[in-house]
Amino acid sequence: MLFLAATIYTSNSYAQVFYGPYRQEGEIGVSIGAANYFGDINTRAKFNRVKPAASLFYRKNFGNYIAARLGFSFAQVGYSDIYNTHNEYMQRRNLSFNSNIWELALQGDFNFFRFLPGEPGLNFTPYVTLGVGAFSYDPYAYLQGQKYFLRPLGTEGQYPPPNSTEPKVKTYSPIALSVPVGVGVKYALNSRFNIGAEILYRFTTTDYLDDVSGVYPDRSVFPDNADGTPSIAAQLSDRSYEIGTPIGIKGRQRGNSQQKDHFMTGSIFITFNLQSYRCPTAN
């Protein structure tokens, strides 16, 4: 972004992108694709549970090589321990989640080739992109066919009862920051429309995208229901009972708090070029 700002400041005249009597002001685009999550449940970066993703964005061109982009994106992510066949402990842990992510991001794009839609020989380029964003997420899981949002339940002991002697675990926010890094290619069909493909990897500031981070809490932080049955929070905190002997002993590792969760998207897009008319210079 610093490079982008310096380029705009030192070369304002270069920001005029012309094709014939028209100036290319920017692009409005839409993309569709797939999303995948990496974190405490998907530790081996598997791609066997991709989910849908889409975005709307505006790209402002500053010359033929550099652009700034503001985008609003949706991605659905999720994973389950049933896929962790390489690790017996993780399979016995038996956790799962899904989450809908809504992200607003500002990115800087750099084209490797001069890109001028409608000009022969200048209608294709690979590019790289880097930015910063903020996104909302709210992990949920299903128990006996019923959907439950996990954050309000405090599955790692975030909400102990008032009389509990157990230390309270810090709660997590439904908002986090992201750093999107990616590569793509785009091709100008004509002076008006472009198509392309892009892969974006998001580094994030949260380890709770999947509601898993630290250790199992003491069972006492989840008081039983009035009828003596385990609370929903207790059942979703340690789900190992569904397939065998429970493993959720106080202090035993539930996740890896030393690493943040990440997600990525792969998409194809189409953009519409915004143009302004330049009056021809009189001879």
BATIMI-21382 format. One record per residue: residue number from 1; residue in three letters; chain; x, y, z of N, C-alpha, C in turn. Coordinates in steps of 0.1 Angstrom, whole numbers. Layout:
 pos code unit  n_c1  n_c2  n_c3 ca_c1 ca_c2 ca_c3  c_c1  c_c2  c_c3
 NUM  ala    A     X     Y     Z     X     Y     Z     X     Y     Z
...
END
This chain:
 pos code unit  n_c1  n_c2  n_c3 ca_c1 ca_c2 ca_c3  c_c1  c_c2  c_c3
   1  met    A     8   -12     0     0     0     0     9    13     0
   2  leu    A    20    12     7    29    23     7    35    26    -7
   3  phe    A    38    15   -14    43    16   -28    32    22   -37
   4  leu    A    19    18   -34     8    23   -42     7    38   -40
   5  ala    A     7    42   -27     6    57   -24    17    65   -30
   6  ala    A    30    59   -30    41    67   -35    40    68   -51
   7  thr    A    35    58   -57    33    58   -71    23    68   -75
   8  ile    A    12    69   -68     1    79   -71     6    93   -69
   9  tyr    A    14    95   -58    19   108   -55    29   113   -65
  10  thr    A    38   105   -69    49   109   -77    46   109   -92
  11  ser    A    35   102   -96    32   101  -110    18   102  -113
  12  asn    A    12   113  -109    -2   115  -111    -7   114  -126
  13  ser    A     2   119  -134    -1   119  -149    -2   105  -154
  14  tyr    A     6    96  -148     6    82  -153    -7    75  -150
  15  ala    A   -15    81  -141   -27    75  -137   -38    76  -147
  16  gln    A   -35    83  -158   -45    84  -169   -44    72  -178
  17  val    A   -54    63  -177   -53    51  -185   -63    52  -197
  18  phe    A   -58    54  -209   -66    58  -220   -67    46  -230
  19  tyr    A   -79    45  -237   -81    36  -248   -89    44  -258
  20  gly    A   -83    48  -269   -90    57  -278   -94    70  -271
  21  pro    A  -106    74  -272  -111    87  -266  -115    84  -251
  22  tyr    A  -113    72  -246  -119    69  -233  -108    66  -223
  23  arg    A  -111    69  -210  -102    67  -199  -107    56  -190
  24  gln    A   -99    45  -187  -104    34  -179  -103    39  -164
  25  glu    A  -114    41  -158  -114    46  -144  -113    35  -134
  26  gly    A  -118    23  -137  -118    12  -127  -127     1  -132
  27  glu    A  -130    -8  -123  -138   -20  -126  -147   -23  -114
  28  ile    A  -159   -28  -118  -168   -33  -108  -169   -48  -111
  29  gly    A  -168   -57  -101  -168   -71  -104  -175   -80   -94
  30  val    A  -177   -92   -98  -184  -102   -90  -176  -115   -92
  31  ser    A  -175  -123   -81  -168  -136   -82  -175  -146   -75
  32  ile    A  -173  -159   -79  -179  -170   -72  -168  -181   -71
  33  gly    A  -168  -189   -61  -158  -199   -60  -160  -208   -48
  34  ala    A  -149  -212   -42  -150  -221   -30  -140  -217   -19
  35  ala    A  -143  -221    -7  -135  -217     5  -131  -229    13
  36  asn    A  -120  -228    19  -115  -239    28  -108  -233    40
  37  tyr    A  -109  -240    51  -104  -236    64   -92  -244    68
  38  phe    A   -83  -238    76   -72  -245    82   -71  -241    96
  39  gly    A   -70  -250   105   -69  -247   119   -68  -259   128
  40  asp    A   -74  -258   140   -72  -268   151   -79  -282   147
  41  ile    A   -89  -281   138   -95  -294   134   -90  -299   120
  42  asn    A   -87  -290   111   -81  -294    99   -66  -290    99
  43  thr    A   -58  -298   106   -44  -295   108   -35  -298    97
  44  arg    A   -39  -307    87   -31  -311    77   -34  -305    63
  45  ala    A   -41  -294    64   -44  -286    52   -51  -295    41
  46  lys    A   -61  -302    45   -69  -310    35   -79  -302    29
  47  phe    A   -83  -306    16   -93  -298     8  -105  -307     6
  48  asn    A  -109  -316    15  -120  -325    13  -133  -320    18
  49  arg    A  -134  -307    22  -147  -302    26  -148  -287    22
  50  val    A  -146  -284    10  -147  -270     5  -161  -266     5
  51  lys    A  -163  -253     6  -177  -248     7  -178  -235    -2
  52  pro    A  -190  -230    -4  -191  -219   -14  -185  -205    -9
  53  ala    A  -182  -197   -18  -177  -184   -15  -181  -174   -27
  54  ala    A  -182  -162   -24  -186  -152   -34  -181  -138   -29
  55  ser    A  -180  -129   -39  -176  -115   -35  -181  -105   -45
  56  leu    A  -182   -92   -41  -185   -81   -49  -173   -71   -46
  57  phe    A  -168   -65   -56  -157   -56   -54  -156   -44   -64
  58  tyr    A  -149   -34   -60  -146   -23   -69  -131   -21   -70
  59  arg    A  -126   -20   -81  -111   -19   -83  -109    -6   -90
  60  lys    A  -100     3   -84   -97    16   -90   -83    14   -96
  61  asn    A   -82    17  -109   -69    16  -116   -61    29  -115
  62  phe    A   -48    27  -111   -39    38  -111   -27    35  -121
  63  gly    A   -30    38  -134   -21    33  -144   -24    19  -149
  64  asn    A   -15    13  -156   -17     0  -162   -12   -11  -154
  65  tyr    A    -5    -8  -143     1   -18  -134    -5   -19  -120
  66  ile    A   -10    -9  -115   -13    -8  -101   -28    -4   -99
  67  ala    A   -34   -11   -89   -48    -8   -86   -51   -10   -71
  68  ala    A   -61    -3   -66   -66    -5   -53   -80   -11   -54
  69  arg    A   -83   -20   -44   -95   -28   -45  -102   -28   -32
  70  leu    A  -115   -25   -32  -124   -26   -20  -134   -37   -23
  71  gly    A  -134   -47   -14  -143   -59   -17  -151   -63    -5
  72  phe    A  -162   -68    -7  -171   -74     3  -173   -88    -1
  73  ser    A  -170   -97     8  -169  -112     5  -177  -120    15
  74  phe    A  -182  -132    10  -188  -142    18  -181  -155    16
  75  ala    A  -179  -162    27  -173  -175    26  -179  -184    37
  76  gln    A  -182  -196    33  -186  -206    43  -175  -216    46
  77  val    A  -172  -219    58  -161  -228    61  -166  -238    72
  78  gly    A  -159  -249    73  -163  -259    83  -154  -272    81
  79  tyr    A  -154  -280    92  -146  -292    91  -151  -301   103
  80  ser    A  -146  -314   103  -150  -323   113  -139  -333   116
  81  asp    A  -138  -337   128  -127  -347   132  -129  -360   126
  82  ile    A  -141  -363   120  -142  -376   114  -133  -378   102
  83  tyr    A  -128  -367    96  -119  -367    85  -104  -369    89
  84  asn    A  -102  -368   102   -88  -369   107   -84  -384   109
  85  thr    A   -84  -391    99   -80  -405   100   -66  -408   103
  86  his    A   -57  -398   102   -43  -399   105   -40  -398   120
  87  asn    A   -50  -393   128   -47  -391   142   -59  -397   150
  88  glu    A   -56  -407   158   -66  -414   166   -72  -405   176
  89  tyr    A   -63  -397   183   -68  -388   193   -78  -378   188
  90  met    A   -75  -372   176   -84  -362   170   -97  -368   166
  91  gln    A   -96  -381   161  -109  -387   157  -117  -390   170
  92  arg    A  -111  -394   181  -118  -396   193  -124  -382   199
  93  arg    A  -117  -372   196  -121  -358   201  -135  -355   195
  94  asn    A  -137  -359   182  -150  -359   176  -157  -345   175
  95  leu    A  -149  -334   173  -154  -321   172  -157  -317   158
  96  ser    A  -166  -308   156  -169  -303   142  -175  -289   143
  97  phe    A  -175  -282   132  -180  -268   132  -184  -264   118
  98  asn    A  -192  -254   117  -194  -246   104  -194  -231   108
  99  ser    A  -192  -223    98  -193  -208   101  -194  -201    88
 100  asn    A  -202  -190    89  -204  -181    78  -195  -169    80
 101  ile    A  -187  -165    70  -177  -154    72  -182  -143    62
 102  trp    A  -182  -131    68  -185  -119    60  -173  -110    62
 103  glu    A  -167  -106    51  -154   -99    51  -155   -86    43
 104  leu    A  -149   -75    48  -147   -63    41  -132   -60    41
 105  ala    A  -126   -59    29  -111   -58    28  -107   -48    17
 106  leu    A   -96   -42    20   -89   -32    11   -76   -38     7
 107  gln    A   -74   -39    -7   -62   -46   -12   -56   -37   -22
 108  gly    A   -43   -40   -24   -35   -34   -35   -31   -44   -45
 109  asp    A   -34   -42   -58   -31   -52   -68   -19   -47   -77
 110  phe    A   -10   -56   -81     1   -52   -89     1   -62  -101
 111  asn    A    -1   -56  -113     0   -64  -126    14   -66  -130
 112  phe    A    17   -78  -135    31   -81  -140    33   -76  -154
 113  phe    A    22   -75  -162    23   -70  -175    14   -57  -176
 114  arg    A    17   -49  -185     9   -37  -188    -5   -42  -192
 115  phe    A   -16   -37  -186   -29   -42  -188   -38   -30  -193
 116  leu    A   -42   -31  -205   -51   -21  -211   -62   -27  -219
 117  pro    A   -74   -29  -213   -85   -36  -219   -88   -29  -233
 118  gly    A   -90   -38  -243   -94   -34  -256   -82   -31  -265
 119  glu    A   -70   -31  -260   -58   -28  -268   -51   -42  -271
 120  pro    A   -50   -45  -284   -44   -58  -287   -30   -60  -281
 121  gly    A   -27   -72  -276   -14   -75  -270   -13   -70  -255
 122  leu    A   -22   -62  -250   -22   -57  -237   -34   -61  -229
 123  asn    A   -40   -73  -233   -53   -77  -227   -51   -89  -217
 124  phe    A   -39   -92  -213   -37  -103  -203   -26  -100  -193
 125  thr    A   -28  -104  -181   -17  -102  -171   -19  -111  -159
 126  pro    A    -9  -117  -153   -10  -122  -140    -8  -111  -130
 127  tyr    A   -12  -113  -118   -10  -102  -108    -9  -108   -94
 128  val    A    -4  -100   -85    -4  -103   -70   -12   -93   -63
 129  thr    A   -16   -97   -51   -25   -88   -43   -22   -90   -28
 130  leu    A   -23   -79   -21   -20   -79    -6   -29   -68     0
 131  gly    A   -34   -71    12   -43   -62    18   -46   -64    32
 132  val    A   -56   -58    38   -60   -60    52   -75   -59    52
 133  gly    A   -81   -67    61   -96   -67    61  -101   -70    75
 134  ala    A  -114   -69    77  -121   -73    89  -132   -82    86
 135  phe    A  -135   -92    94  -145  -102    91  -153  -106   103
 136  ser    A  -165  -110   101  -173  -115   112  -175  -131   110
 137  tyr    A  -176  -138   121  -177  -152   120  -185  -157   133
 138  asp    A  -192  -168   132  -200  -173   144  -201  -188   142
 139  pro    A  -191  -195   148  -191  -210   146  -203  -216   152
 140  tyr    A  -208  -227   145  -219  -234   151  -217  -249   148
 141  ala    A  -225  -257   155  -224  -272   153  -238  -277   154
 142  tyr    A  -240  -290   150  -253  -297   151  -252  -308   162
 143  leu    A  -262  -309   170  -264  -319   180  -277  -325   179
 144  gln    A  -278  -338   175  -291  -344   173  -300  -336   164
 145  gly    A  -294  -331   153  -301  -324   143  -305  -310   146
 146  gln    A  -301  -305   158  -304  -291   162  -291  -283   160
 147  lys    A  -293  -271   155  -282  -262   153  -279  -253   165
 148  tyr    A  -267  -253   170  -263  -245   181  -251  -236   178
 149  phe    A  -252  -223   181  -240  -214   180  -231  -217   192
 150  leu    A  -218  -218   189  -209  -223   200  -203  -212   208
 151  arg    A  -201  -200   203  -195  -189   211  -203  -186   224
 152  pro    A  -216  -185   223  -224  -181   235  -223  -193   246
 153  leu    A  -220  -205   242  -220  -216   251  -207  -217   259
 154  gly    A  -196  -210   254  -184  -211   262  -179  -225   264
 155  thr    A  -176  -232   252  -173  -246   253  -159  -249   259
 156  glu    A  -151  -238   261  -138  -240   268  -138  -234   281
 157  gly    A  -150  -231   287  -151  -226   300  -151  -211   301
 158  gln    A  -155  -204   291  -156  -189   291  -167  -184   300
 159  tyr    A  -177  -192   303  -188  -187   311  -191  -196   323
 160  pro    A  -182  -196   333  -184  -205   344  -196  -199   353
 161  pro    A  -203  -207   361  -213  -203   369  -208  -193   380
 162  pro    A  -216  -185   386  -212  -175   396  -204  -181   408
 163  asn    A  -208  -193   412  -202  -199   424  -189  -208   420
 164  ser    A  -185  -207   408  -174  -216   403  -161  -211   408
 165  thr    A  -152  -220   412  -138  -216   416  -128  -218   404
 166  glu    A  -133  -222   393  -125  -224   381  -121  -210   375
 167  pro    A  -109  -208   370  -105  -196   364  -113  -194   351
 168  lys    A  -117  -182   348  -125  -179   336  -116  -177   324
 169  val    A  -119  -184   314  -112  -183   301  -116  -171   294
 170  lys    A  -107  -164   287  -111  -152   280  -120  -155   269
 171  thr    A  -131  -147   268  -140  -148   257  -134  -143   244
 172  tyr    A  -140  -147   233  -135  -143   220  -145  -135   212
 173  ser    A  -141  -125   204  -149  -116   197  -154  -123   184
 174  pro    A  -166  -119   180  -171  -124   167  -165  -117   155
 175  ile    A  -156  -107   157  -150   -99   147  -135  -101   148
 176  ala    A  -128  -103   137  -114  -105   136  -108   -98   124
 177  leu    A   -95   -96   124   -88   -90   113   -82  -101   104
 178  ser    A   -81   -98    91   -75  -107    81   -64  -100    73
 179  val    A   -55  -107    68   -45  -102    59   -46  -111    46
 180  pro    A   -53  -107    36   -54  -114    24   -42  -113    15
 181  val    A   -36  -124    11   -25  -125     2   -28  -134    -9
 182  gly    A   -26  -130   -22   -30  -139   -33   -24  -136   -46
 183  val    A   -27  -144   -55   -23  -143   -69   -35  -146   -78
 184  gly    A   -34  -140   -90   -45  -142  -100   -40  -139  -114
 185  val    A   -50  -141  -123   -48  -138  -137   -60  -131  -142
 186  lys    A   -59  -122  -152   -71  -116  -157   -69  -114  -172
 187  tyr    A   -80  -114  -179   -80  -113  -194   -91  -104  -198
 188  ala    A   -88   -94  -207   -98   -85  -212  -105   -91  -224
 189  leu    A  -118   -93  -223  -125   -98  -235  -126   -87  -245
 190  asn    A  -128   -75  -241  -129   -63  -249  -126   -51  -240
 191  ser    A  -130   -39  -245  -127   -27  -237  -136   -26  -225
 192  arg    A  -147   -34  -225  -157   -33  -214  -156   -44  -204
 193  phe    A  -153   -56  -208  -154   -68  -198  -141   -75  -197
 194  asn    A  -138   -79  -185  -127   -88  -182  -131  -100  -174
 195  ile    A  -124  -111  -176  -126  -123  -168  -113  -127  -161
 196  gly    A  -113  -135  -151  -101  -139  -144  -103  -150  -134
 197  ala    A   -93  -153  -127   -93  -163  -116   -83  -159  -106
 198  glu    A   -86  -162   -93   -78  -157   -82   -78  -167   -70
 199  ile    A   -67  -168   -64   -66  -176   -51   -61  -166   -40
 200  leu    A   -69  -165   -29   -66  -156   -18   -65  -164    -5
 201  tyr    A   -53  -163     1   -51  -169    14   -52  -158    25
 202  arg    A   -60  -161    36   -62  -151    46   -55  -156    59
 203  phe    A   -45  -148    63   -40  -149    77   -50  -142    86
 204  thr    A   -53  -147    98   -63  -141   106   -57  -138   120
 205  thr    A   -64  -130   128   -60  -127   142   -67  -136   152
 206  thr    A   -75  -146   148   -82  -154   157   -78  -168   157
 207  asp    A   -79  -175   168   -78  -189   169   -91  -196   172
 208  tyr    A  -102  -189   171  -115  -194   174  -124  -195   162
 209  leu    A  -119  -195   150  -127  -196   139  -135  -209   139
 210  asp    A  -129  -220   145  -135  -233   147  -140  -235   161
 211  asp    A  -140  -225   170  -143  -226   184  -134  -236   192
 212  val    A  -123  -238   187  -113  -247   194  -100  -240   195
 213  ser    A   -94  -240   207   -81  -233   209   -73  -239   220
 214  gly    A   -78  -240   232   -70  -243   244   -72  -257   249
 215  val    A   -76  -258   262   -77  -271   268   -92  -273   273
 216  tyr    A   -95  -286   276  -108  -289   281  -109  -283   295
 217  pro    A  -121  -277   298  -123  -271   311  -128  -282   321
 218  asp    A  -129  -278   334  -135  -287   344  -149  -289   341
 219  arg    A  -154  -301   343  -168  -303   340  -178  -295   348
 220  ser    A  -173  -290   360  -182  -282   369  -186  -268   363
 221  val    A  -179  -264   352  -183  -251   346  -196  -252   338
 222  phe    A  -200  -264   336  -213  -267   328  -223  -273   337
 223  pro    A  -230  -266   345  -241  -272   354  -251  -280   346
 224  asp    A  -255  -291   352  -265  -299   346  -278  -292   344
 225  asn    A  -287  -297   336  -300  -291   334  -308  -295   347
 226  ala    A  -320  -289   348  -328  -291   360  -332  -306   362
 227  asp    A  -333  -313   351  -337  -327   351  -325  -336   353
 228  gly    A  -313  -330   355  -302  -338   358  -294  -343   345
 229  thr    A  -299  -339   333  -292  -343   321  -281  -332   318
 230  pro    A  -270  -336   311  -259  -327   308  -264  -315   299
 231  ser    A  -259  -304   302  -263  -292   294  -258  -293   280
 232  ile    A  -263  -285   271  -259  -284   257  -244  -280   256
 233  ala    A  -240  -271   265  -226  -266   265  -217  -278   268
 234  ala    A  -220  -286   278  -212  -297   282  -211  -308   271
 235  gln    A  -222  -310   264  -223  -320   253  -215  -316   241
 236  leu    A  -214  -303   239  -207  -298   227  -192  -294   230
 237  ser    A  -189  -293   243  -175  -291   247  -167  -304   245
 238  asp    A  -172  -315   249  -165  -328   248  -175  -338   241
 239  arg    A  -173  -340   228  -182  -349   221  -176  -363   219
 240  ser    A  -166  -366   226  -160  -379   225  -169  -390   230
 241  tyr    A  -178  -386   239  -188  -396   244  -196  -403   233
 242  glu    A  -197  -396   222  -206  -401   211  -200  -413   204
 243  ile    A  -187  -415   206  -181  -427   199  -173  -435   208
 244  gly    A  -173  -432   221  -165  -441   230  -164  -434   244
 245  thr    A  -153  -438   251  -151  -432   264  -147  -418   263
 246  pro    A  -153  -409   271  -150  -395   271  -135  -392   274
 247  ile    A  -129  -382   267  -115  -379   268  -113  -365   274
 248  gly    A  -124  -358   276  -123  -344   280  -120  -341   295
 249  ile    A  -108  -345   298  -103  -343   312   -98  -329   314
 250  lys    A  -100  -323   325   -96  -309   328   -81  -307   325
 251  gly    A   -78  -297   317   -64  -294   313   -59  -301   302
 252  arg    A   -66  -311   297   -61  -319   285   -63  -311   272
 253  gln    A   -53  -312   263   -53  -304   251   -66  -306   243
 254  arg    A   -72  -295   240   -84  -295   231   -81  -290   217
 255  gly    A   -72  -280   217   -67  -274   205   -53  -269   206
 256  asn    A   -48  -261   197   -34  -255   197   -35  -240   197
 257  ser    A   -34  -234   209   -35  -220   211   -24  -212   205
 258  gln    A   -13  -219   201    -1  -212   196    -2  -208   181
 259  gln    A   -12  -213   175   -14  -210   160   -28  -205   157
 260  lys    A   -28  -195   149   -41  -189   145   -47  -197   134
 261  asp    A   -60  -195   133   -68  -202   122   -67  -194   109
 262  his    A   -67  -200    98   -67  -193    85   -78  -199    76
 263  phe    A   -80  -192    65   -89  -197    55   -85  -191    41
 264  met    A   -89  -198    31   -86  -193    17   -98  -195     8
 265  thr    A   -97  -188    -3  -108  -189   -13  -101  -190   -27
 266  gly    A  -107  -198   -36  -104  -198   -50  -116  -194   -58
 267  ser    A  -115  -185   -67  -126  -180   -74  -124  -176   -89
 268  ile    A  -134  -175   -96  -134  -169  -109  -142  -157  -109
 269  phe    A  -139  -147  -117  -146  -134  -116  -148  -128  -130
 270  ile    A  -158  -119  -131  -160  -111  -143  -161   -96  -138
 271  thr    A  -155   -87  -145  -156   -73  -141  -160   -65  -153
 272  phe    A  -166   -54  -150  -171   -44  -160  -162   -31  -158
 273  asn    A  -156   -27  -169  -147   -15  -169  -156    -2  -169
 274  leu    A  -152     6  -160  -158    20  -159  -150    29  -167
 275  gln    A  -156    36  -176  -148    45  -185  -154    59  -185
 276  ser    A  -145    69  -187  -150    83  -189  -145    88  -203
 277  tyr    A  -151    97  -208  -148   102  -221  -138   113  -221
 278  arg    A  -128   112  -229  -118   123  -230  -120   131  -243
 279  cys    A  -122   143  -242  -124   151  -254  -111   152  -262
 280  pro    A  -112   149  -275  -100   149  -284   -93   163  -284
 281  thr    A   -80   163  -284   -73   176  -284   -73   182  -298
 282  ala    A   -77   194  -299   -78   201  -312   -64   202  -318
 283  asn    A   -63   201  -332   -50   202  -339   -49   217  -342
END
